Amino acid sequence: MALSDLLARHLQNPQPAGLLGPHADVGQATNAACGDELRLELEADPSGRLRVGYRVRGCGALVAVASLCVERLQGLTAAEAAAFDVPAVVAAAGGLDRRGAHAARVFERALKAALAG
């Protein structure tokens, strides 16, 4: 699987993963074909800005996409996160080949589920 320099950096040094706790809104998504799993947690601070936590088990593409997107989502409002365009962010970061393309879809599903609370 070929990754752009930016995605490769996120794979090699992913944003600190970790879960936020019992008050966070949770979104989970999987890719049954390969067994990838993502748990995404969102929690708004008193100003309405989001803290984002995650745990990922899966391929390098999903690790890289999760790290990149979590980095970009930190500090957004819920409305801004709802408008967050995962495929566009991944494309701007160099995109994924056919074998890794599922990673953006997995992250997008987890984000939508977490935002739905």
VEXKOLSE-415565 format. One record per residue (C-alpha): residue in one letter; x, y, z. Coordinates in steps of 0.2 Angstrom, whole numbers, padded with zeros to 4 digits, always signed. Layout:
AXYZ/...
***
This chain:
M+0000+0000+0000/A+0007+0017-0005/L+0004+0032+0006/S+0008+0050+0003/D+0022+0058+0014/L+0009+0066+0025/L-0001+0050+0028/A+0015+0040+0030/R+0021+0052+0044/H+0004+0049+0053/L+0006+0031+0051/Q+0024+0031+0059/N+0019+0044+0072/P+0000+0043+0075/Q-0008+0057+0085/P-0009+0051+0103/A-0023+0038+0103/G-0034+0036+0119/L-0052+0037+0124/L-0060+0051+0133/G-0071+0043+0146/P-0089+0039+0150/H-0097+0056+0145/A-0090+0056+0127/D-0101+0053+0112/V-0095+0037+0104/G-0095+0031+0086/Q-0089+0014+0081/A-0086+0008+0063/T-0078-0008+0056/N-0073-0015+0039/A-0079-0033+0040/A-0069-0037+0024/C-0052-0035+0033/G-0057-0033+0052/D-0052-0015+0054/E-0061-0007+0069/L-0062+0011+0074/R-0069+0019+0090/L-0070+0038+0090/E-0075+0048+0105/L-0081+0067+0105/E-0083+0078+0120/A-0087+0096+0120/D-0078+0108+0132/P-0088+0122+0140/S-0084+0133+0125/G-0092+0120+0113/R-0075+0115+0106/L-0072+0096+0103/R-0059+0085+0111/V-0057+0070+0101/G-0051+0053+0106/Y-0049+0037+0097/R-0044+0019+0097/V-0040+0010+0081/R-0036-0008+0076/G-0032-0011+0058/C-0022-0008+0043/G-0009+0006+0041/A-0021+0016+0030/L-0034+0017+0044/V-0021+0021+0057/A-0015+0035+0046/V-0032+0042+0041/A-0038+0041+0059/S-0023+0051+0065/L-0024+0064+0052/C-0043+0067+0054/V-0042+0067+0073/E-0028+0080+0072/R-0039+0091+0061/L-0055+0088+0071/Q-0048+0094+0088/G-0055+0110+0093/L-0069+0111+0080/T-0087+0114+0085/A-0100+0100+0083/A-0107+0110+0068/E-0089+0111+0060/A-0086+0093+0063/A-0103+0088+0055/A-0097+0098+0039/F-0080+0089+0040/D-0077+0081+0023/V-0066+0065+0027/P-0064+0061+0008/A-0058+0078+0004/V-0046+0079+0019/V-0038+0062+0014/A-0037+0067-0005/A-0029+0084+0000/A-0016+0073+0010/G-0012+0063-0005/G-0026+0051-0006/L-0026+0032-0004/D-0024+0018-0016/R-0038+0006-0020/R-0033-0006-0006/G-0033+0008+0007/A-0048+0017+0001/H-0060+0009+0014/A-0051+0019+0028/A-0059+0035+0024/R-0076+0027+0024/V-0073+0019+0041/F-0068+0035+0048/E-0083+0044+0041/R-0095+0031+0048/A-0088+0032+0065/L-0088+0052+0065/K-0106+0052+0059/A-0111+0040+0073/A-0102+0050+0086/L-0110+0066+0081/A-0127+0057+0082/G-0123+0054+0100/
***
